Amino acid sequence: MGEIFSEEVIKLLVSLLVGSIIGAEREYRSKAAGFRTVILVTVGSCLFTILSIQLGDYGNKARIAANIVTGIGFLGAGAIYRDKISIRGLTTATTIWISAALGMAIGNGEYKLTFVVTTIVMVILLSFNGFQKVIDTVNQERTYKIIYSLKPGSIDYIEKLFEKHDLAFSKVKQTRHAAEIIILYAAEGKQDRHETFIAELYQDEHIIGFEV
């Protein structure tokens, strides 16, 4: 009984360590799911997995594992939110998801696999920002909410501005409020093209307002 208890404690401590490593990175970047949240997800998933092993029956093990995945799905969905016109929290949600998976692996005694996956996760979280910035300079997608006066040729005028700055665009949504038109565009192109486009929007007297 003592050996079993010791093994369980080791698993919980390892899950605490792994959750702390990943959670520290999220906390440093001031994300919604930070240090304590990731630790609790990892330790909780590990504990559920330990309990499923103790139950012994394969059906119970599979059922508990499936319920962990379902529960984490709901928790991750809560970390995703719309900020004005963009979607945020996707990386945080997937971090919660992978943290739960690591907790389950630890609970099942897969320490080598946990070490490999934790290393991969930290490399992605810490190092890939630089790669993403490089990619964004080559091609970046942004969403523009542009408000301007309702008059003949207004829409063509704005769309010619996109073409002028070599930005591929598509119209997402169009609404009218009084004498104003509000259009949501998804535009894709080089980062410097976006910046020059935004600079022209600031200077253009036809534009009532815009959000990016």
QUISULLIN-V295918 format. One record per residue. N is the residue number from 1. SS is DSSP state (a for helix, b for strand, c for the rest). D_CENTER is the distance of its C-alpha to the mean C-alpha in Angstrom with 1 decimal. Layout:
N_SS_D_CENTER / N_SS_D_CENTER
//
This chain:
1_c_42.4 / 2_a_41.8 / 3_a_40.2 / 4_a_37.8 / 5_a_36.9 / 6_a_36.4 / 7_a_34.1 / 8_a_32.0 / 9_a_31.8 / 10_a_30.8 / 11_a_27.9 / 12_a_26.7 / 13_a_27.2 / 14_a_25.3 / 15_a_22.3 / 16_a_22.7 / 17_a_22.7 / 18_a_19.7 / 19_a_17.7 / 20_a_19.1 / 21_a_18.2 / 22_a_14.4 / 23_a_14.5 / 24_a_16.5 / 25_a_13.9 / 26_a_11.3 / 27_a_14.4 / 28_a_15.5 / 29_c_12.6 / 30_c_13.2 / 31_c_10.0 / 32_c_10.7 / 33_c_10.8 / 34_c_13.2 / 35_a_16.2 / 36_a_18.1 / 37_a_15.4 / 38_a_14.3 / 39_a_18.1 / 40_a_19.0 / 41_a_16.6 / 42_a_18.0 / 43_a_21.6 / 44_a_21.6 / 45_a_20.5 / 46_a_23.2 / 47_a_25.8 / 48_a_25.3 / 49_a_25.8 / 50_a_28.9 / 51_a_30.3 / 52_a_29.8 / 53_a_31.8 / 54_a_34.5 / 55_a_34.9 / 56_c_36.1 / 57_c_36.0 / 58_a_33.7 / 59_a_33.0 / 60_a_31.8 / 61_a_29.6 / 62_a_27.9 / 63_a_27.6 / 64_a_26.0 / 65_a_23.5 / 66_a_22.5 / 67_a_22.3 / 68_a_19.9 / 69_a_17.5 / 70_a_18.0 / 71_a_17.7 / 72_a_14.4 / 73_a_13.2 / 74_a_14.3 / 75_a_12.9 / 76_a_9.3 / 77_a_10.0 / 78_a_11.3 / 79_c_8.2 / 80_c_7.0 / 81_b_9.6 / 82_b_11.4 / 83_b_12.5 / 84_c_15.9 / 85_c_15.2 / 86_b_11.6 / 87_b_8.4 / 88_b_6.0 / 89_c_4.0 / 90_a_1.7 / 91_a_2.4 / 92_a_4.7 / 93_a_5.5 / 94_a_6.3 / 95_a_7.9 / 96_a_9.9 / 97_a_10.8 / 98_a_12.1 / 99_a_13.8 / 100_a_15.6 / 101_a_16.7 / 102_a_18.0 / 103_a_19.9 / 104_a_21.4 / 105_a_22.5 / 106_a_24.1 / 107_a_25.8 / 108_c_27.3 / 109_c_28.6 / 110_c_26.6 / 111_a_26.5 / 112_a_26.6 / 113_a_23.8 / 114_a_21.7 / 115_a_22.7 / 116_a_21.8 / 117_a_18.3 / 118_a_17.7 / 119_a_19.0 / 120_a_16.8 / 121_a_13.6 / 122_a_15.0 / 123_a_16.0 / 124_a_12.7 / 125_a_11.1 / 126_a_14.4 / 127_a_15.9 / 128_a_13.7 / 129_a_13.0 / 130_a_16.6 / 131_a_16.4 / 132_a_13.7 / 133_a_16.0 / 134_a_18.9 / 135_a_17.4 / 136_a_16.6 / 137_a_20.3 / 138_a_21.4 / 139_c_19.3 / 140_b_16.7 / 141_b_15.8 / 142_b_16.0 / 143_b_16.9 / 144_b_20.2 / 145_b_21.9 / 146_b_25.6 / 147_b_28.5 / 148_b_32.1 / 149_b_35.6 / 150_c_36.7 / 151_c_39.5 / 152_c_40.6 / 153_c_38.5 / 154_a_35.6 / 155_a_32.9 / 156_a_34.6 / 157_a_34.8 / 158_a_31.0 / 159_a_30.3 / 160_a_32.9 / 161_a_31.0 / 162_a_28.0 / 163_a_30.5 / 164_a_32.3 / 165_c_29.2 / 166_c_28.4 / 167_c_25.2 / 168_b_24.6 / 169_b_23.7 / 170_b_23.6 / 171_b_24.3 / 172_b_21.8 / 173_b_23.7 / 174_b_27.1 / 175_b_28.7 / 176_b_32.0 / 177_b_32.9 / 178_c_36.5 / 179_c_37.3 / 180_b_33.8 / 181_b_31.4 / 182_b_27.6 / 183_b_25.7 / 184_b_22.1 / 185_b_21.7 / 186_b_19.1 / 187_b_20.4 / 188_b_19.9 / 189_b_21.9 / 190_c_22.4 / 191_a_21.0 / 192_a_24.6 / 193_a_25.4 / 194_a_22.7 / 195_a_24.2 / 196_a_27.7 / 197_a_26.8 / 198_a_25.4 / 199_a_28.5 / 200_a_30.7 / 201_a_29.1 / 202_a_30.0 / 203_a_33.5 / 204_c_34.1 / 205_c_36.4 / 206_c_35.6 / 207_b_32.0 / 208_b_31.9 / 209_b_28.2 / 210_b_24.8 / 211_b_21.1 / 212_c_18.5
//
